[in-house]
Amino acid sequence: MFERLNKSDINLGVSCEVCPSWSLYPLHSPTPFCDLIKHSKGGLERCIASDRRANQIVRETKRPLIYECHAGLIDGIIPVILDDEVIAQFCLGQFLSEPPTEENFQRIWEKIKDLGLPYEEMREAYLKLTFVPMRYVEAIAEGIFEAHRELLSSLSHFLSPIKRKLSDVDEKLWIVQQERLLRHISEQERELISLFYWASGESIRNYWSKWVEKELQSFDKFPWETKSRIWGVITSLLSHLRVFQASSRINLLEFYSHYAAMVKRCERSEEMRETLSWIMNDLLAIRGEPKYRASIVERAKDYIHKNYGEEKLGLQEVARALRLSPYYLAHLFKSSEGKSVGEYIKEIRIARAKELLETSELSIIDIALEVGYSDPGYFSRLFRKATGYSPARYRRLRKI
């Protein structure tokens, strides 16, 4: 099977080292494009750092991961798991998720141009890279992983007598638990992924909410086991989102790390419920990009305009109002507006303060309170930094 894959357009390597280094790459020679990067000053370090992050995610989630490397190429890691430990991994990689075009090369060039690479040589190497549809890559990755899980399930019957001798766990119960866990995760992934391809956002939310409530029934008693099951489904959804968000340029690897931290921090079922609601709304928003990108940003701006006078208004509050994670909203807002949510709030507040200074007789203290600052001194410092004048000086100049 692996020989046939290596003769196709997808590079497949095997590594027995789960701490990434050179062995993380396919065993045969890398593509000329990657070879040029690795031999540039600082290029190899970036390659290893990119794969180290991906490898850490795979070791924590014990799930396949298809991701975009630092240079914009697609790589993948499929873990080999024994006794709930990652002991080796299959590595896919060094191909394009979109056809090689001049426009796409310019996007990739922006990621690597600071490495001092020869432009024409890199362009020529890029145009020789292989384009492989993400559905094909994901099918191979899932196929290898499912085959590995089936083998593990079969081996569990063989290993159960040993398990019994080493502990007091009942053999039949151990086998049933292992088989139920494998089937449970697989069924949820298949159903949710299927819904993501054809169902409405409302249908997906309803299914997700029911499933989350069912999972959270065991959260207080078995928090880590519950987190593991939930995270397995989230990682699968993130991997399949590449089919929908190829044009949005979102680095899903960063989202893996952020969502993993969010899930890990949850200590109560209420926290987990809210976090999973945020994550699902993020995923649905990513699925709909770029169609709904402008709508989300406009809703955020509208909320800020209506609530800028609230002292605690910030990224967290705006994200909560839109039912998105702060991380995703921050990414979306910055990429659309060229500034952070916090910077936008400050701009709106200063603009409103300037208007009040010009048209009203309110005191500086009252104006500060009106635009969301309880500390007049802090407001004055911000105003001076933004305009070059103190609020009092600005009022005098404008009223002359």
C-alpha positions as CSV (number, residue, x, y, z in Angstrom):
1,M,0.0,0.0,0.0
2,F,2.7,2.5,1.0
3,E,4.7,1.7,-2.1
4,R,1.7,2.6,-4.3
5,L,1.2,5.8,-2.4
6,N,4.8,6.8,-2.8
7,K,4.5,6.3,-6.6
8,S,1.5,8.6,-6.6
9,D,1.6,12.4,-6.1
10,I,1.7,12.3,-2.3
11,N,5.0,11.8,-0.4
12,L,4.6,9.3,2.4
13,G,7.3,8.7,5.0
14,V,7.5,6.8,8.3
15,S,9.1,8.1,11.5
16,C,9.6,6.2,14.7
17,E,10.6,9.5,16.5
18,V,7.7,11.4,18.0
19,C,9.9,14.5,18.8
20,P,10.3,16.2,15.4
21,S,13.6,16.6,13.8
22,W,14.9,15.7,10.4
23,S,13.3,12.3,10.7
24,L,9.8,13.9,10.6
25,Y,10.3,14.5,6.9
26,P,9.6,11.9,4.2
27,L,12.5,9.4,3.9
28,H,13.2,10.2,0.3
29,S,14.7,13.5,-0.9
30,P,12.6,16.6,-0.3
31,T,11.2,18.6,-3.2
32,P,13.6,21.2,-4.7
33,F,11.3,23.9,-3.3
34,C,11.7,22.6,0.3
35,D,15.4,21.8,-0.3
36,L,16.1,25.4,-1.1
37,I,14.3,26.6,2.0
38,K,16.1,24.1,4.3
39,H,19.4,25.2,3.0
40,S,18.7,28.9,3.5
41,K,19.7,30.8,6.6
42,G,17.0,30.2,9.1
43,G,14.9,28.1,6.8
44,L,15.6,24.7,8.5
45,E,14.8,26.2,11.9
46,R,11.4,27.4,10.6
47,C,10.6,24.0,9.1
48,I,11.4,22.2,12.3
49,A,9.5,24.7,14.4
50,S,6.4,24.4,12.2
51,D,6.5,20.6,12.4
52,R,7.3,20.6,16.1
53,R,4.0,22.5,16.8
54,A,2.0,20.1,14.6
55,N,3.7,17.1,16.2
56,Q,2.8,18.3,19.6
57,I,-0.8,18.6,18.6
58,V,-0.9,15.1,17.2
59,R,0.7,13.7,20.4
60,E,-1.9,15.5,22.6
61,T,-4.9,14.7,20.5
62,K,-3.8,11.3,19.1
63,R,-5.6,12.3,15.8
64,P,-4.4,12.8,12.2
65,L,-3.5,16.4,11.4
66,I,-3.4,18.0,7.9
67,Y,-1.8,21.4,8.2
68,E,-0.1,24.2,6.3
69,C,3.6,24.6,7.0
70,H,5.3,27.9,7.5
71,A,6.0,28.1,3.7
72,G,2.4,27.6,2.7
73,L,2.7,23.9,1.6
74,I,0.5,21.1,2.9
75,D,1.9,18.5,5.3
76,G,0.2,15.8,7.3
77,I,0.9,13.6,10.3
78,I,-0.9,10.3,11.1
79,P,-0.1,8.9,14.5
80,V,0.5,5.2,15.2
81,I,-0.9,4.6,18.7
82,L,-0.3,1.6,21.0
83,D,-1.7,1.5,24.6
84,D,-2.8,5.1,24.2
85,E,0.7,6.3,23.4
86,V,2.0,7.7,20.1
87,I,4.9,5.4,19.2
88,A,5.4,6.4,15.5
89,Q,3.8,8.4,12.7
90,F,3.2,8.4,9.0
91,C,4.1,11.7,7.4
92,L,2.4,13.1,4.2
93,G,3.6,16.2,2.6
94,Q,5.1,18.9,0.5
95,F,2.3,19.5,-1.9
96,L,-0.1,22.3,-2.8
97,S,-3.8,22.4,-1.9
98,E,-4.5,24.8,-4.9
99,P,-3.1,24.6,-8.4
100,P,0.2,26.4,-8.9
101,T,-0.4,29.8,-10.3
102,E,1.4,33.1,-10.4
103,E,-1.1,34.6,-7.9
104,N,-0.7,31.7,-5.5
105,F,3.1,31.9,-5.7
106,Q,3.0,35.6,-4.7
107,R,1.1,34.6,-1.6
108,I,3.6,32.0,-0.7
109,W,6.5,34.2,-1.6
110,E,5.3,36.7,1.0
111,K,5.8,34.0,3.7
112,I,9.4,33.2,2.7
113,K,11.0,36.2,1.0
114,D,12.8,37.3,4.2
115,L,14.9,34.1,4.0
116,G,17.0,35.7,1.2
117,L,16.0,33.0,-1.4
118,P,16.5,33.5,-5.1
119,Y,13.1,34.6,-6.5
120,E,13.3,33.0,-10.0
121,E,14.7,29.7,-8.7
122,M,12.0,29.5,-6.0
123,R,9.3,30.4,-8.6
124,E,10.5,27.7,-10.9
125,A,10.6,25.1,-8.0
126,Y,7.1,26.2,-6.9
127,L,5.6,25.7,-10.4
128,K,6.9,22.1,-10.3
129,L,5.1,21.3,-7.0
130,T,2.3,18.9,-7.1
131,F,-1.3,20.0,-6.6
132,V,-3.4,17.4,-4.7
133,P,-7.1,18.0,-3.8
134,M,-7.6,18.1,-0.1
135,R,-10.4,15.5,-0.2
136,Y,-7.9,13.1,-1.7
137,V,-5.3,13.8,1.0
138,E,-7.8,13.6,3.8
139,A,-9.2,10.3,2.5
140,I,-5.8,8.8,2.5
141,A,-5.0,10.1,6.0
142,E,-8.3,8.9,7.4
143,G,-7.9,5.6,5.6
144,I,-4.5,4.9,7.1
145,F,-5.7,6.0,10.6
146,E,-8.9,4.0,10.5
147,A,-6.9,0.9,9.3
148,H,-4.6,1.4,12.3
149,R,-7.5,1.7,14.7
150,E,-9.1,-1.4,13.4
151,L,-5.8,-3.2,13.9
152,L,-5.6,-1.9,17.4
153,S,-9.1,-3.0,18.1
154,S,-8.3,-6.5,16.9
155,L,-5.1,-6.6,18.9
156,S,-7.0,-5.6,22.0
157,H,-8.6,-9.1,22.1
158,F,-5.2,-10.7,21.9
159,L,-3.7,-8.4,24.5
160,S,-6.6,-8.6,27.0
161,P,-5.3,-11.7,28.9
162,I,-2.1,-9.7,29.5
163,K,-4.1,-6.7,30.7
164,R,-5.9,-9.0,33.1
165,K,-2.7,-10.3,34.6
166,L,-1.3,-6.8,35.1
167,S,-4.4,-5.4,36.7
168,D,-7.8,-6.2,38.3
169,V,-9.7,-4.9,35.3
170,D,-12.2,-7.3,34.0
171,E,-11.2,-8.6,30.5
172,K,-14.6,-8.3,28.9
173,L,-15.3,-4.9,30.3
174,W,-11.9,-3.7,29.1
175,I,-12.6,-5.0,25.6
176,V,-16.1,-3.5,25.5
177,Q,-14.8,-0.1,26.7
178,Q,-12.1,0.0,24.0
179,E,-14.4,-1.0,21.2
180,R,-17.1,1.5,22.3
181,L,-14.6,4.3,22.5
182,L,-13.4,3.6,19.0
183,R,-16.9,3.3,17.5
184,H,-18.2,6.4,19.5
185,I,-15.6,8.8,18.2
186,S,-15.8,7.5,14.7
187,E,-19.6,7.8,14.5
188,Q,-19.6,11.3,15.8
189,E,-16.9,12.4,13.3
190,R,-18.7,10.8,10.4
191,E,-22.0,12.4,11.3
192,L,-20.7,15.9,12.0
193,I,-18.4,15.9,9.0
194,S,-21.3,14.8,6.8
195,L,-23.5,17.6,8.2
196,F,-20.7,20.1,7.6
197,Y,-20.7,19.3,3.9
198,W,-24.4,19.8,3.2
199,A,-26.5,20.9,6.3
200,S,-27.5,24.4,7.4
201,G,-25.7,26.1,10.3
202,E,-28.8,25.7,12.4
203,S,-29.0,22.0,11.8
204,I,-25.3,21.6,12.7
205,R,-25.7,23.7,15.9
206,N,-28.7,21.6,17.0
207,Y,-26.8,18.3,16.5
208,W,-23.7,19.7,18.2
209,S,-25.7,21.0,21.2
210,K,-27.4,17.7,21.8
211,W,-24.1,15.8,21.4
212,V,-22.3,18.2,23.8
213,E,-25.0,17.9,26.4
214,K,-24.7,14.1,26.2
215,E,-20.9,14.3,26.6
216,L,-21.0,16.7,29.5
217,Q,-23.1,14.3,31.6
218,S,-19.8,12.5,32.3
219,F,-17.6,15.6,32.5
220,D,-17.6,16.2,36.3
221,K,-16.7,12.6,37.0
222,F,-14.4,11.9,34.0
223,P,-13.2,15.3,32.9
224,W,-10.1,14.3,30.9
225,E,-11.8,11.3,29.2
226,T,-14.6,13.6,28.2
227,K,-12.2,16.3,26.9
228,S,-10.3,13.7,24.9
229,R,-13.5,12.5,23.1
230,I,-14.7,16.1,22.4
231,W,-11.2,17.1,21.2
232,G,-11.0,14.2,18.8
233,V,-14.1,15.4,17.0
234,I,-13.0,19.0,17.0
235,T,-9.6,18.1,15.4
236,S,-11.4,16.1,12.7
237,L,-13.7,19.1,11.9
238,L,-10.8,21.4,11.7
239,S,-9.0,19.2,9.3
240,H,-12.0,19.0,7.0
241,L,-12.5,22.7,7.1
242,R,-9.7,23.1,4.6
243,V,-12.2,22.1,1.9
244,F,-14.2,25.3,2.8
245,Q,-11.6,27.9,3.7
246,A,-8.9,27.5,1.0
247,S,-9.5,31.1,0.0
248,S,-9.6,32.7,3.4
249,R,-5.9,32.1,4.2
250,I,-6.6,31.1,7.8
251,N,-3.8,29.3,9.5
252,L,-5.7,26.4,11.0
253,L,-2.6,25.2,12.8
254,E,-2.8,28.2,15.1
255,F,-6.5,27.5,15.7
256,Y,-5.6,23.9,16.8
257,S,-3.2,25.3,19.4
258,H,-5.6,27.9,20.6
259,Y,-8.7,25.7,20.8
260,A,-6.6,23.0,22.6
261,A,-5.7,25.5,25.3
262,M,-9.3,26.7,25.6
263,V,-10.6,23.1,26.1
264,K,-7.8,22.2,28.5
265,R,-8.6,25.2,30.7
266,C,-12.2,24.2,31.3
267,E,-12.8,22.9,34.8
268,R,-16.6,23.0,35.0
269,S,-19.2,21.8,32.6
270,E,-20.6,25.3,32.3
271,E,-17.2,26.6,31.1
272,M,-16.9,23.7,28.6
273,R,-20.4,24.3,27.3
274,E,-19.7,28.0,26.6
275,T,-16.3,27.2,25.1
276,L,-17.7,24.5,22.7
277,S,-20.5,26.9,21.7
278,W,-17.8,29.5,20.8
279,I,-15.7,26.9,18.9
280,M,-18.7,25.7,16.9
281,N,-19.7,29.2,15.9
282,D,-16.1,29.8,14.8
283,L,-16.1,26.7,12.7
284,L,-19.4,27.6,11.0
285,A,-18.1,31.1,10.4
286,I,-14.9,29.7,8.9
287,R,-16.9,27.4,6.8
288,G,-18.9,30.3,5.4
289,E,-15.9,32.6,4.6
290,P,-15.6,34.8,2.7
291,K,-19.4,35.0,2.3
292,Y,-20.0,35.9,6.0
293,R,-16.7,37.6,6.8
294,A,-18.0,41.2,6.1
295,S,-21.2,40.4,8.0
296,I,-19.4,39.3,11.1
297,V,-17.1,42.3,11.1
298,E,-20.0,44.7,10.5
299,R,-21.9,43.2,13.4
300,A,-18.9,43.6,15.6
301,K,-18.5,47.3,14.6
302,D,-22.2,47.9,15.1
303,Y,-22.0,46.4,18.7
304,I,-19.0,48.6,19.5
305,H,-20.8,51.8,18.2
306,K,-23.8,51.0,20.4
307,N,-21.7,50.1,23.5
308,Y,-18.5,52.1,23.5
309,G,-19.6,53.9,26.7
310,E,-19.3,50.7,28.6
311,E,-16.1,50.8,30.5
312,K,-15.4,47.0,30.3
313,L,-16.1,46.9,26.6
314,G,-13.3,44.9,24.9
315,L,-12.5,41.9,22.7
316,Q,-14.0,39.4,25.2
317,E,-17.3,41.3,25.5
318,V,-17.7,41.8,21.7
319,A,-16.9,38.2,21.0
320,R,-19.3,37.0,23.6
321,A,-22.1,39.1,22.1
322,L,-21.4,37.6,18.7
323,R,-21.1,34.1,20.1
324,L,-17.6,33.7,18.7
325,S,-14.3,32.9,20.4
326,P,-12.2,36.0,21.1
327,Y,-9.3,34.4,19.1
328,Y,-11.3,34.0,15.9
329,L,-12.9,37.4,16.1
330,A,-9.5,39.1,16.7
331,H,-8.1,37.3,13.6
332,L,-11.1,38.1,11.4
333,F,-11.3,41.8,12.5
334,K,-7.6,42.4,12.1
335,S,-7.5,40.8,8.7
336,S,-10.5,42.9,7.5
337,E,-9.9,46.3,9.2
338,G,-6.1,46.3,9.6
339,K,-6.5,47.0,13.3
340,S,-7.4,45.2,16.4
341,V,-10.8,45.3,18.1
342,G,-9.2,47.2,21.0
343,E,-7.7,49.8,18.6
344,Y,-11.1,50.2,16.9
345,I,-12.9,50.8,20.2
346,K,-10.3,53.4,21.2
347,E,-10.8,55.2,17.8
348,I,-14.6,55.3,18.3
349,R,-14.2,56.6,21.8
350,I,-11.7,59.3,20.9
351,A,-13.9,60.3,17.9
352,R,-16.9,60.7,20.2
353,A,-14.9,62.6,22.7
354,K,-13.8,65.1,20.1
355,E,-17.4,65.5,19.0
356,L,-18.5,66.2,22.6
357,L,-15.6,68.6,23.2
358,E,-16.6,70.6,20.1
359,T,-20.3,70.6,20.5
360,S,-21.1,70.4,24.2
361,E,-20.4,72.1,27.5
362,L,-19.8,68.8,29.4
363,S,-16.8,68.8,31.7
364,I,-13.7,66.7,30.8
365,I,-14.6,64.2,33.6
366,D,-18.2,63.8,32.2
367,I,-16.9,63.3,28.7
368,A,-14.4,60.7,29.9
369,L,-17.3,58.8,31.6
370,E,-19.5,59.2,28.5
371,V,-17.0,57.4,26.3
372,G,-16.1,54.6,28.7
373,Y,-13.2,55.9,30.8
374,S,-13.7,56.2,34.6
375,D,-10.2,57.6,35.0
376,P,-10.0,61.2,33.6
377,G,-6.2,61.1,33.8
378,Y,-6.0,58.0,31.7
379,F,-8.5,59.4,29.2
380,S,-6.5,62.6,28.9
381,R,-3.3,60.6,28.2
382,L,-5.0,58.5,25.5
383,F,-6.5,61.6,24.0
384,R,-3.2,63.4,23.8
385,K,-1.5,60.4,22.3
386,A,-4.2,60.2,19.6
387,T,-4.6,63.9,18.7
388,G,-1.4,65.6,20.0
389,Y,-3.5,67.8,22.3
390,S,-4.9,67.6,25.8
391,P,-8.8,67.5,25.9
392,A,-8.8,71.1,27.3
393,R,-6.4,72.4,24.7
394,Y,-8.3,70.7,21.9
395,R,-11.6,72.3,23.0
396,R,-10.1,75.7,23.1
397,L,-8.6,75.4,19.6
398,R,-11.8,74.1,18.1
399,K,-14.0,76.8,19.7
400,I,-11.9,79.7,18.5
